[in-house]
Amino acid sequence: MIIDSHAHVILPTEKQILLMEEAGVDKTILFCTTPPPERADDLKSLEKELAVLNNVLASNNSLDERIKNIKSNTAVLKEVINKNPSKFIGFGLVPLSLSYNETADWINDHVIKNNFYGLGEFSPASGKVKYLEVVFQTSDDLGCLPIWVHTFHPLNLKDIKELVQLAKKYPKVPLILGHIGGIHWIDVIKLAKENHSIYLDLSATYTILAPTIAIKELPERTLFSSDAPYGNPLIFRKMIEKISPDKRVSELVLGGNILNLLRQ
């Protein structure tokens, strides 16, 4: 089974399913979308949409604004999945800065009751990784749901190392390092090799060397994903098939690894 392990909701859903069919993807793990960049049709409109994303990545929105947005986006995510259960499964976002009890209630109400399989995408600002500890703690207590964290800009290597320390503190909780750490991909591969609860998402790579070495070093903990609409599933699938050393490894990276992770 070919599984795109990380993509965002694209509307209309028929457009997203068409992208999956073109790429031969059987199932996609969907995450909330903020903002929907596919609406942009020129540079000016794209800049407008990405300004919203930059605010999210910089954690500029208030907690009340984030809660409101997450609830709205989660409702859309749930609706898309409920209408297409054979195509999609979900990961649910959790507001940071909540207490342990508030986080536990949120995960029960907005993730577990929605039959989502994991938590994320989290995109803390640099220096704010510490706010993820309550999410690790709660996941550890509620069945060890995988946690997906954006590790491209604005996080730096110090932030990523702090995130890895949380993975060490809660070793039963799978941690997916999104975008393989951006420019810090060499360090991230080394850190993942030392910590068996860490998985590497291969989307948004800026050099073919990053996924090539990651797959060679960690064939059972690297994950194919498109990050659609920011990436294209067909292109990323072809990349994986091109750089994988053999068919067995391709099958693991293109679906086997994430399937095994979600079955844990």
C-alpha positions in Angstrom: 0.0 0.0 0.0 1.3 3.4 -1.0 0.6 6.0 1.8 1.3 9.7 1.7 2.2 10.2 5.3 1.7 14.0 5.4 -0.5 16.2 3.4 -2.9 19.0 4.1 -6.6 19.3 3.2 -7.1 20.6 -0.3 -10.5 21.8 -1.4 -12.4 20.7 -3.3 -11.6 17.2 -2.2 -11.9 15.8 -5.7 -8.7 17.8 -6.6 -6.8 16.1 -3.8 -8.1 12.6 -4.8 -7.0 13.3 -8.4 -3.5 14.1 -7.2 -3.5 10.8 -5.3 -4.7 8.8 -8.3 -2.1 10.4 -10.5 0.6 9.4 -8.0 -0.8 5.9 -7.3 -1.3 6.8 -3.7 -3.8 4.5 -1.9 -4.2 6.5 1.3 -3.2 9.9 2.6 -2.7 11.1 6.2 -4.4 14.4 6.3 -3.6 17.4 8.5 -5.4 20.7 8.9 -4.6 23.5 6.4 -3.6 27.0 7.4 -3.6 28.7 4.9 -4.8 27.0 1.7 -2.1 28.1 -0.8 -3.7 26.4 -3.7 -6.1 29.4 -3.8 -3.3 31.6 -5.0 -3.0 32.1 -8.7 -0.2 34.7 -8.8 2.7 36.0 -6.7 0.7 38.7 -4.9 -2.1 36.3 -3.8 0.4 33.7 -2.8 2.2 36.2 -0.6 -1.1 37.1 1.0 -1.8 33.4 1.9 1.8 32.8 3.1 1.6 35.8 5.4 -1.0 33.8 7.3 1.3 30.8 7.5 4.2 33.0 8.7 2.0 34.3 11.5 1.2 30.7 12.5 4.9 29.7 12.4 5.9 32.7 14.5 3.1 32.0 17.0 1.8 35.6 16.6 -1.8 34.6 17.1 -3.4 34.7 20.6 -4.4 31.4 22.3 -8.1 32.2 21.8 -7.5 32.9 18.1 -5.5 29.6 17.7 -8.2 27.6 19.5 -10.9 29.1 17.3 -8.9 28.4 14.1 -8.0 24.9 15.1 -11.6 24.0 15.9 -12.8 25.3 12.6 -10.0 23.5 10.6 -10.6 20.3 12.6 -14.3 20.3 11.6 -13.3 20.6 7.9 -10.7 17.8 8.3 -13.3 15.5 10.0 -15.9 16.2 7.3 -13.4 15.4 4.5 -12.3 12.1 6.2 -15.9 11.0 7.0 -16.9 11.5 3.4 -13.9 9.6 2.1 -12.9 7.0 4.8 -11.1 4.7 2.3 -8.8 7.5 1.1 -7.9 9.5 4.2 -7.0 9.2 7.9 -6.3 12.2 10.1 -3.9 13.7 12.6 -5.4 16.3 14.9 -3.9 19.5 16.0 -3.7 20.6 19.7 -3.3 24.2 20.9 -0.1 24.7 22.8 0.1 26.6 26.2 -2.8 24.5 27.7 -2.5 22.8 31.0 -2.1 19.0 31.3 -5.8 18.5 32.0 -6.9 20.9 29.3 -4.6 19.1 26.8 -5.9 15.7 27.8 -9.5 16.9 27.4 -8.7 18.4 24.0 -7.0 15.2 22.7 -10.0 13.1 23.9 -12.6 15.4 22.5 -10.9 16.5 19.2 -8.5 13.7 18.3 -9.5 10.4 19.9 -13.3 10.8 19.5 -12.7 11.9 15.8 -10.8 8.6 15.3 -7.6 10.5 14.3 -4.4 8.6 14.5 -1.9 11.1 15.7 -1.1 14.7 16.8 0.1 17.5 14.7 1.3 19.3 12.7 2.9 21.3 15.5 4.9 24.4 14.4 6.3 26.1 17.5 8.3 29.3 17.2 12.0 29.1 18.0 12.5 28.9 21.8 9.0 27.5 22.3 9.6 23.8 22.0 9.2 23.5 25.8 5.5 23.9 25.4 5.3 20.6 23.6 6.3 18.7 26.8 2.7 18.6 28.0 1.7 17.1 24.6 4.3 14.3 25.0 3.2 13.7 28.6 -0.5 13.5 27.6 0.2 11.3 24.6 2.3 9.0 26.8 -0.8 8.6 29.1 -3.4 8.3 26.4 -1.9 5.5 24.2 1.3 7.0 22.8 -0.2 8.8 19.8 2.6 9.8 17.3 3.6 13.5 17.4 4.4 15.3 14.1 6.5 18.5 14.5 7.6 21.0 11.8 11.4 21.1 12.0 12.1 23.5 9.1 12.4 27.3 9.7 11.8 28.9 12.2 13.3 26.1 14.4 17.0 26.0 14.6 19.3 23.1 15.6 19.1 24.1 19.3 15.3 23.8 19.2 15.5 20.4 17.4 17.9 19.1 20.0 15.5 20.2 22.7 12.8 18.4 20.9 14.9 15.2 20.8 15.4 15.5 24.6 11.6 15.3 24.9 11.7 12.2 22.8 14.3 10.7 25.1 12.2 11.6 28.2 9.1 10.0 26.6 10.6 7.1 24.6 7.3 5.3 24.0 5.9 8.3 22.1 6.8 8.2 18.4 8.1 11.5 17.2 8.1 12.4 13.5 10.5 15.2 12.6 8.8 17.0 9.8 10.9 18.0 6.7 13.9 16.2 8.1 15.2 19.3 9.9 15.6 21.6 6.9 19.2 22.8 6.6 20.0 20.7 9.7 19.3 17.4 8.0 22.7 15.8 8.6 22.5 16.5 12.4 18.9 15.3 12.4 19.8 12.0 10.8 22.5 11.5 13.4 20.0 12.3 16.2 17.4 9.9 14.8 19.9 7.1 14.6 20.6 7.5 18.3 16.8 7.5 19.3 14.6 4.7 18.1 11.3 6.5 18.7 12.2 9.2 16.1 11.0 9.0 12.5 12.0 11.2 9.6 9.5 12.9 7.3 11.1 13.4 3.8 9.0 16.2 2.5 10.2 19.8 1.6 13.8 18.6 1.2 15.9 21.2 -0.6 18.6 18.7 -1.7 18.3 15.1 -2.9 21.2 14.2 -0.7 19.0 14.5 2.4 16.4 11.8 1.7 19.1 9.6 -0.1 21.2 9.4 3.1 18.2 9.2 5.4 16.8 6.2 3.6 20.2 4.5 3.5 20.8 5.0 7.2 17.2 4.6 8.5 15.3 2.5 6.0 12.7 1.5 8.5 12.1 5.0 10.0 11.9 7.2 7.0 8.5 8.3 5.6 7.3 9.3 2.2 5.1 12.4 2.2 4.2 15.1 -0.2 3.2 18.0 2.2 0.6 18.7 -0.5 -0.4 21.4 -1.6 3.2 22.5 -0.9 4.5 19.5 -2.7 3.3 17.0 -5.3 2.8 13.3 -4.3 3.8 12.0 -7.8 7.1 13.9 -7.7 7.9 12.8 -4.2 7.0 9.2 -4.9 9.2 9.1 -8.0 12.0 10.6 -5.9 11.7 7.9 -3.3 11.7 5.2 -6.0 14.7 6.7 -7.7 16.9 6.9 -4.6 15.9 3.8 -2.8 18.5 1.0 -2.9 16.0 -1.7 -3.7 12.3 -2.6 -4.0 12.0 -3.7 -0.4 13.2 -0.4 1.0 10.9 1.5 -1.5 7.9 -0.4 -0.1 8.9 0.4 3.5 9.4 4.1 2.9 6.4 4.5 0.6 3.9 3.0 3.1 5.2 0.1 5.2 6.9 2.2 7.8 4.0 4.6 8.5 1.6 1.6 8.5 3.7 -0.2 11.0 4.0 2.9 13.1 0.3 3.5 13.3 -0.3 -0.2 14.2 1.9 0.1 17.3 
